[in-house]
Amino acid sequence: MAQTHPRTEEIKSVIRHFLNSRLQPKLDKLKQGEEEKRRKLIEEHEPRSWIADAARRVSQIRRVTHAIKYSHPDAKGSSLFSAGNPAAGEVLVGTHSLAAPAADVVGNAAALDVYKFLRLEVNGTSLLDLAQSASDALRDAFGADEDAKTWMKAFASIDDLGGAPASHKLAKQTYWPVDDDSYHLLAPLFPSSLVQYQYERIHHDRFSDEARTAREARNRNEPCSHGYREYPNLAIIKFGGTKPQNISQLNSERHGEAWLLPSLPPQWTSRGLKPPCHVESIFGRWILGFRAIRQPLFMLRDFLKKTGHNNLAIRNKRAELTRQIIDELLMLAIRIQQLPSGWSADPECRLSRAEQFWLDPGRAGEDEDFAAARAATDWREDITDGFSRWLNKQLRSDKTPMADAERQHWRKELDDELCLLREELHHD
């Protein structure tokens, strides 16, 4: 929905409601007979009085995306308002990845009510946006005089750094050499806006009604129209102790917590791969036992069933899935080849001779007859032919008949991938 320019009376109404919502709880706490305190509170919450005071106190806070106090609560250096570095690109995740980074506020915690005031929205536009755009409607709502202009300029300066950027002895600093005689002083700042996005995303995934519904459906073994996400091994880091508002506004909203995802190398869990001795070919039910191959195969099968055209995008998608199947096949072959050599010499091994030559190359160094037969046989041709026949069979259906042309296509795909392997084998 398009935003409309707010009118002066609409702005005044929003401001009055905000001030009344702050005033009434304070009046309710007064005891009978405290009329002087009541009068003073009412005067302080008159729009002109309160706005004038807020304009004076706004210099005590700054709107930022990267804050210094997360390094140390007593750090006095600069915090920055930055949308990130777009030159980092899509490969790296940072503040630049956010479409609209949530602004944080640092400074005197007692002045955070000023930012709450500036975040008030009228027809989708905040008072801060109106101040920074020098809105005539906001100026008129403030009083249409020189004081109103002064207050607007004060509020609009909330993003100003207030001087040259500076680090502090209690902040994180890294001296980075650039040549023999000089260095850059790098001062990493905490990316509070990025952390806020992550916090809100994880909080929703863990505690939203949608996530709860999906988990309950799973526990009852019932279907659900949507899934849910889990975040195992989350760690929590605390900022600000019992006074998280002293660090920043967003830190207070996060209850002083930031959630850390595990940054650990993957733990390889081997399923105890055994040599395929009890099958005549790996191209059958045996190979479908590996999810890494089965999953792209089923995706390709479904894709071909749903696709009745043959344009460039479809050919590219088909080639991508085919390449994934081939890559996983070659990775599986490497794992088998790394098993102790000679396993194919077992009398119970039923594997075809060509696949023994392919999957048990180390046996050639121990068995002269095996080595001679392997050198004299074009076993690579049998491997590619076996793969293409198997893939055709897996993809064949009423909607996707596979003829000899398709089989030759799959065969050539694998044959191209085996070129590097052939080169290595020819050096044996």
Contacts in CASP RR format, 6 or more apart in sequence:
PFRMAT RR
TARGET T0000
AUTHOR 0000-0000-0000
METHOD contacts of the structure
MODEL  1
MAQTHPRTEEIKSVIRHFLNSRLQPKLDKLKQGEEEKRRKLIEEHEPRSW
IADAARRVSQIRRVTHAIKYSHPDAKGSSLFSAGNPAAGEVLVGTHSLAA
PAADVVGNAAALDVYKFLRLEVNGTSLLDLAQSASDALRDAFGADEDAKT
WMKAFASIDDLGGAPASHKLAKQTYWPVDDDSYHLLAPLFPSSLVQYQYE
RIHHDRFSDEARTAREARNRNEPCSHGYREYPNLAIIKFGGTKPQNISQL
NSERHGEAWLLPSLPPQWTSRGLKPPCHVESIFGRWILGFRAIRQPLFML
RDFLKKTGHNNLAIRNKRAELTRQIIDELLMLAIRIQQLPSGWSADPECR
LSRAEQFWLDPGRAGEDEDFAAARAATDWREDITDGFSRWLNKQLRSDKT
PMADAERQHWRKELDDELCLLREELHHD
3 123 0 8 1.000
3 124 0 8 1.000
3 125 0 8 1.000
4 123 0 8 1.000
5 123 0 8 1.000
5 125 0 8 1.000
5 135 0 8 1.000
5 137 0 8 1.000
6 122 0 8 1.000
6 123 0 8 1.000
6 125 0 8 1.000
6 130 0 8 1.000
6 135 0 8 1.000
6 137 0 8 1.000
7 137 0 8 1.000
8 137 0 8 1.000
8 140 0 8 1.000
8 141 0 8 1.000
10 122 0 8 1.000
10 123 0 8 1.000
11 122 0 8 1.000
11 127 0 8 1.000
11 130 0 8 1.000
11 137 0 8 1.000
11 138 0 8 1.000
11 141 0 8 1.000
12 47 0 8 1.000
12 141 0 8 1.000
14 120 0 8 1.000
14 121 0 8 1.000
14 122 0 8 1.000
14 127 0 8 1.000
15 47 0 8 1.000
15 51 0 8 1.000
15 117 0 8 1.000
15 120 0 8 1.000
15 127 0 8 1.000
15 141 0 8 1.000
16 47 0 8 1.000
18 116 0 8 1.000
18 117 0 8 1.000
18 120 0 8 1.000
19 45 0 8 1.000
19 46 0 8 1.000
19 47 0 8 1.000
19 50 0 8 1.000
20 45 0 8 1.000
22 45 0 8 1.000
22 113 0 8 1.000
23 41 0 8 1.000
23 42 0 8 1.000
23 45 0 8 1.000
26 41 0 8 1.000
27 38 0 8 1.000
27 41 0 8 1.000
27 42 0 8 1.000
30 37 0 8 1.000
30 38 0 8 1.000
30 41 0 8 1.000
43 49 0 8 1.000
44 50 0 8 1.000
44 53 0 8 1.000
48 142 0 8 1.000
48 143 0 8 1.000
48 147 0 8 1.000
51 142 0 8 1.000
51 151 0 8 1.000
52 147 0 8 1.000
52 151 0 8 1.000
54 113 0 8 1.000
54 114 0 8 1.000
54 117 0 8 1.000
54 151 0 8 1.000
54 155 0 8 1.000
55 150 0 8 1.000
55 151 0 8 1.000
55 154 0 8 1.000
55 155 0 8 1.000
56 154 0 8 1.000
57 108 0 8 1.000
57 110 0 8 1.000
57 111 0 8 1.000
57 114 0 8 1.000
58 111 0 8 1.000
58 114 0 8 1.000
58 118 0 8 1.000
58 154 0 8 1.000
58 155 0 8 1.000
58 157 0 8 1.000
58 158 0 8 1.000
59 154 0 8 1.000
59 157 0 8 1.000
60 107 0 8 1.000
60 108 0 8 1.000
60 110 0 8 1.000
60 111 0 8 1.000
61 105 0 8 1.000
61 106 0 8 1.000
61 107 0 8 1.000
61 108 0 8 1.000
61 111 0 8 1.000
61 112 0 8 1.000
61 114 0 8 1.000
61 115 0 8 1.000
61 158 0 8 1.000
62 79 0 8 1.000
62 81 0 8 1.000
62 105 0 8 1.000
62 106 0 8 1.000
62 107 0 8 1.000
62 158 0 8 1.000
62 159 0 8 1.000
62 160 0 8 1.000
62 161 0 8 1.000
63 81 0 8 1.000
63 103 0 8 1.000
63 104 0 8 1.000
63 105 0 8 1.000
63 115 0 8 1.000
63 128 0 8 1.000
63 158 0 8 1.000
63 159 0 8 1.000
64 79 0 8 1.000
64 80 0 8 1.000
64 81 0 8 1.000
64 103 0 8 1.000
64 104 0 8 1.000
64 105 0 8 1.000
64 106 0 8 1.000
64 192 0 8 1.000
64 248 0 8 1.000
65 80 0 8 1.000
65 81 0 8 1.000
65 82 0 8 1.000
65 83 0 8 1.000
65 84 0 8 1.000
65 95 0 8 1.000
65 101 0 8 1.000
65 103 0 8 1.000
65 104 0 8 1.000
65 191 0 8 1.000
65 192 0 8 1.000
65 193 0 8 1.000
65 194 0 8 1.000
66 79 0 8 1.000
66 80 0 8 1.000
66 81 0 8 1.000
66 82 0 8 1.000
66 95 0 8 1.000
66 189 0 8 1.000
66 190 0 8 1.000
66 191 0 8 1.000
66 192 0 8 1.000
66 193 0 8 1.000
67 79 0 8 1.000
67 104 0 8 1.000
67 106 0 8 1.000
67 189 0 8 1.000
67 190 0 8 1.000
67 192 0 8 1.000
67 247 0 8 1.000
67 248 0 8 1.000
67 251 0 8 1.000
68 75 0 8 1.000
68 77 0 8 1.000
68 78 0 8 1.000
68 79 0 8 1.000
68 106 0 8 1.000
68 167 0 8 1.000
68 168 0 8 1.000
68 171 0 8 1.000
68 187 0 8 1.000
68 189 0 8 1.000
68 190 0 8 1.000
69 75 0 8 1.000
69 79 0 8 1.000
69 106 0 8 1.000
69 246 0 8 1.000
69 247 0 8 1.000
69 248 0 8 1.000
70 189 0 8 1.000
70 190 0 8 1.000
70 192 0 8 1.000
70 239 0 8 1.000
70 247 0 8 1.000
70 248 0 8 1.000
70 251 0 8 1.000
71 170 0 8 1.000
71 171 0 8 1.000
71 172 0 8 1.000
71 189 0 8 1.000
71 190 0 8 1.000
72 170 0 8 1.000
72 171 0 8 1.000
73 239 0 8 1.000
73 240 0 8 1.000
73 246 0 8 1.000
73 247 0 8 1.000
74 170 0 8 1.000
75 168 0 8 1.000
75 170 0 8 1.000
75 171 0 8 1.000
76 168 0 8 1.000
76 170 0 8 1.000
77 166 0 8 1.000
77 167 0 8 1.000
77 168 0 8 1.000
77 171 0 8 1.000
78 161 0 8 1.000
78 163 0 8 1.000
78 165 0 8 1.000
78 166 0 8 1.000
78 167 0 8 1.000
79 106 0 8 1.000
79 189 0 8 1.000
80 161 0 8 1.000
80 165 0 8 1.000
80 189 0 8 1.000
81 103 0 8 1.000
81 159 0 8 1.000
82 95 0 8 1.000
83 95 0 8 1.000
83 96 0 8 1.000
83 98 0 8 1.000
83 101 0 8 1.000
84 94 0 8 1.000
84 95 0 8 1.000
84 96 0 8 1.000
85 96 0 8 1.000
86 96 0 8 1.000
88 94 0 8 1.000
88 96 0 8 1.000
89 96 0 8 1.000
90 97 0 8 1.000
93 194 0 8 1.000
94 191 0 8 1.000
94 194 0 8 1.000
95 101 0 8 1.000
95 191 0 8 1.000
95 193 0 8 1.000
95 194 0 8 1.000
97 194 0 8 1.000
98 193 0 8 1.000
98 194 0 8 1.000
98 197 0 8 1.000
101 193 0 8 1.000
101 194 0 8 1.000
101 197 0 8 1.000
102 193 0 8 1.000
102 196 0 8 1.000
102 197 0 8 1.000
102 250 0 8 1.000
103 193 0 8 1.000
104 192 0 8 1.000
104 193 0 8 1.000
104 196 0 8 1.000
104 248 0 8 1.000
104 249 0 8 1.000
104 250 0 8 1.000
104 251 0 8 1.000
105 112 0 8 1.000
105 115 0 8 1.000
105 248 0 8 1.000
105 249 0 8 1.000
105 250 0 8 1.000
106 247 0 8 1.000
106 248 0 8 1.000
106 249 0 8 1.000
107 248 0 8 1.000
109 243 0 8 1.000
109 245 0 8 1.000
109 246 0 8 1.000
109 252 0 8 1.000
112 245 0 8 1.000
112 249 0 8 1.000
112 252 0 8 1.000
115 158 0 8 1.000
115 249 0 8 1.000
117 127 0 8 1.000
118 126 0 8 1.000
118 127 0 8 1.000
118 128 0 8 1.000
118 131 0 8 1.000
118 155 0 8 1.000
118 158 0 8 1.000
119 126 0 8 1.000
119 127 0 8 1.000
119 128 0 8 1.000
120 126 0 8 1.000
120 127 0 8 1.000
121 127 0 8 1.000
122 130 0 8 1.000
127 138 0 8 1.000
127 155 0 8 1.000
128 155 0 8 1.000
128 156 0 8 1.000
128 158 0 8 1.000
130 137 0 8 1.000
130 138 0 8 1.000
131 138 0 8 1.000
131 152 0 8 1.000
131 153 0 8 1.000
131 155 0 8 1.000
131 156 0 8 1.000
132 155 0 8 1.000
132 156 0 8 1.000
134 152 0 8 1.000
134 156 0 8 1.000
135 152 0 8 1.000
138 152 0 8 1.000
139 148 0 8 1.000
139 149 0 8 1.000
139 152 0 8 1.000
140 148 0 8 1.000
142 148 0 8 1.000
142 151 0 8 1.000
142 152 0 8 1.000
167 173 0 8 1.000
167 185 0 8 1.000
167 187 0 8 1.000
171 187 0 8 1.000
172 187 0 8 1.000
172 188 0 8 1.000
173 185 0 8 1.000
173 186 0 8 1.000
173 187 0 8 1.000
174 185 0 8 1.000
174 186 0 8 1.000
174 187 0 8 1.000
174 188 0 8 1.000
175 183 0 8 1.000
175 184 0 8 1.000
175 185 0 8 1.000
175 186 0 8 1.000
176 183 0 8 1.000
176 184 0 8 1.000
176 185 0 8 1.000
176 186 0 8 1.000
177 183 0 8 1.000
178 184 0 8 1.000
192 248 0 8 1.000
192 250 0 8 1.000
192 251 0 8 1.000
193 250 0 8 1.000
195 250 0 8 1.000
195 254 0 8 1.000
195 258 0 8 1.000
196 250 0 8 1.000
196 253 0 8 1.000
196 254 0 8 1.000
198 259 0 8 1.000
199 254 0 8 1.000
199 257 0 8 1.000
199 258 0 8 1.000
199 259 0 8 1.000
202 231 0 8 1.000
202 234 0 8 1.000
202 259 0 8 1.000
204 211 0 8 1.000
205 211 0 8 1.000
205 228 0 8 1.000
205 229 0 8 1.000
205 231 0 8 1.000
206 231 0 8 1.000
210 226 0 8 1.000
210 228 0 8 1.000
211 228 0 8 1.000
211 229 0 8 1.000
213 224 0 8 1.000
214 224 0 8 1.000
214 226 0 8 1.000
214 227 0 8 1.000
214 228 0 8 1.000
215 228 0 8 1.000
217 223 0 8 1.000
217 224 0 8 1.000
218 224 0 8 1.000
218 228 0 8 1.000
231 259 0 8 1.000
231 261 0 8 1.000
232 262 0 8 1.000
233 262 0 8 1.000
234 259 0 8 1.000
234 260 0 8 1.000
234 261 0 8 1.000
234 262 0 8 1.000
235 259 0 8 1.000
235 260 0 8 1.000
235 262 0 8 1.000
236 257 0 8 1.000
236 258 0 8 1.000
236 259 0 8 1.000
236 260 0 8 1.000
237 257 0 8 1.000
237 258 0 8 1.000
237 260 0 8 1.000
238 256 0 8 1.000
238 257 0 8 1.000
239 247 0 8 1.000
239 251 0 8 1.000
239 256 0 8 1.000
239 257 0 8 1.000
239 258 0 8 1.000
240 246 0 8 1.000
240 247 0 8 1.000
240 251 0 8 1.000
240 256 0 8 1.000
241 256 0 8 1.000
244 251 0 8 1.000
244 252 0 8 1.000
244 254 0 8 1.000
244 255 0 8 1.000
244 256 0 8 1.000
245 251 0 8 1.000
245 252 0 8 1.000
247 256 0 8 1.000
273 335 0 8 1.000
273 336 0 8 1.000
273 339 0 8 1.000
275 336 0 8 1.000
275 339 0 8 1.000
275 343 0 8 1.000
275 344 0 8 1.000
275 349 0 8 1.000
275 359 0 8 1.000
275 360 0 8 1.000
276 282 0 8 1.000
276 286 0 8 1.000
276 336 0 8 1.000
276 351 0 8 1.000
276 355 0 8 1.000
276 359 0 8 1.000
277 343 0 8 1.000
277 344 0 8 1.000
277 346 0 8 1.000
277 348 0 8 1.000
277 349 0 8 1.000
277 350 0 8 1.000
277 351 0 8 1.000
278 348 0 8 1.000
278 350 0 8 1.000
279 285 0 8 1.000
279 286 0 8 1.000
279 350 0 8 1.000
279 351 0 8 1.000
280 350 0 8 1.000
280 351 0 8 1.000
280 352 0 8 1.000
281 351 0 8 1.000
281 352 0 8 1.000
281 355 0 8 1.000
281 386 0 8 1.000
281 390 0 8 1.000
282 351 0 8 1.000
282 355 0 8 1.000
282 359 0 8 1.000
283 386 0 8 1.000
283 387 0 8 1.000
283 389 0 8 1.000
283 390 0 8 1.000
284 390 0 8 1.000
287 293 0 8 1.000
287 329 0 8 1.000
287 332 0 8 1.000
287 390 0 8 1.000
288 294 0 8 1.000
288 297 0 8 1.000
290 328 0 8 1.000
290 332 0 8 1.000
292 328 0 8 1.000
292 331 0 8 1.000
292 332 0 8 1.000
293 325 0 8 1.000
293 328 0 8 1.000
293 329 0 8 1.000
293 332 0 8 1.000
296 321 0 8 1.000
296 324 0 8 1.000
296 325 0 8 1.000
296 328 0 8 1.000
297 325 0 8 1.000
297 391 0 8 1.000
297 394 0 8 1.000
299 321 0 8 1.000
300 318 0 8 1.000
300 321 0 8 1.000
300 322 0 8 1.000
300 325 0 8 1.000
300 395 0 8 1.000
301 394 0 8 1.000
301 395 0 8 1.000
301 397 0 8 1.000
301 400 0 8 1.000
303 317 0 8 1.000
303 318 0 8 1.000
303 321 0 8 1.000
304 318 0 8 1.000
304 395 0 8 1.000
304 399 0 8 1.000
304 400 0 8 1.000
305 397 0 8 1.000
305 399 0 8 1.000
305 400 0 8 1.000
307 314 0 8 1.000
319 413 0 8 1.000
322 410 0 8 1.000
322 413 0 8 1.000
323 413 0 8 1.000
323 417 0 8 1.000
325 391 0 8 1.000
326 413 0 8 1.000
326 414 0 8 1.000
326 417 0 8 1.000
327 417 0 8 1.000
329 387 0 8 1.000
329 414 0 8 1.000
330 417 0 8 1.000
330 418 0 8 1.000
330 421 0 8 1.000
333 358 0 8 1.000
333 359 0 8 1.000
336 359 0 8 1.000
336 360 0 8 1.000
337 359 0 8 1.000
337 360 0 8 1.000
337 361 0 8 1.000
337 362 0 8 1.000
339 360 0 8 1.000
341 360 0 8 1.000
341 361 0 8 1.000
341 362 0 8 1.000
341 363 0 8 1.000
341 365 0 8 1.000
341 366 0 8 1.000
342 360 0 8 1.000
342 362 0 8 1.000
342 363 0 8 1.000
342 366 0 8 1.000
342 367 0 8 1.000
343 349 0 8 1.000
343 360 0 8 1.000
343 363 0 8 1.000
344 351 0 8 1.000
344 356 0 8 1.000
344 359 0 8 1.000
344 360 0 8 1.000
344 363 0 8 1.000
345 363 0 8 1.000
345 367 0 8 1.000
345 370 0 8 1.000
349 356 0 8 1.000
351 359 0 8 1.000
352 382 0 8 1.000
353 373 0 8 1.000
353 377 0 8 1.000
353 379 0 8 1.000
354 377 0 8 1.000
354 379 0 8 1.000
354 382 0 8 1.000
354 383 0 8 1.000
355 379 0 8 1.000
355 382 0 8 1.000
355 383 0 8 1.000
356 363 0 8 1.000
356 370 0 8 1.000
357 370 0 8 1.000
357 373 0 8 1.000
357 374 0 8 1.000
357 377 0 8 1.000
357 379 0 8 1.000
358 379 0 8 1.000
358 380 0 8 1.000
358 383 0 8 1.000
361 374 0 8 1.000
361 425 0 8 1.000
361 428 0 8 1.000
363 370 0 8 1.000
363 371 0 8 1.000
364 370 0 8 1.000
364 371 0 8 1.000
364 374 0 8 1.000
364 428 0 8 1.000
365 371 0 8 1.000
380 415 0 8 1.000
380 418 0 8 1.000
380 422 0 8 1.000
383 414 0 8 1.000
383 418 0 8 1.000
384 411 0 8 1.000
384 414 0 8 1.000
384 415 0 8 1.000
384 418 0 8 1.000
385 411 0 8 1.000
387 410 0 8 1.000
387 411 0 8 1.000
387 414 0 8 1.000
388 407 0 8 1.000
388 408 0 8 1.000
388 409 0 8 1.000
388 410 0 8 1.000
388 411 0 8 1.000
388 414 0 8 1.000
389 407 0 8 1.000
391 407 0 8 1.000
391 410 0 8 1.000
392 402 0 8 1.000
392 406 0 8 1.000
392 407 0 8 1.000
392 410 0 8 1.000
393 402 0 8 1.000
395 402 0 8 1.000
395 406 0 8 1.000
396 402 0 8 1.000
END
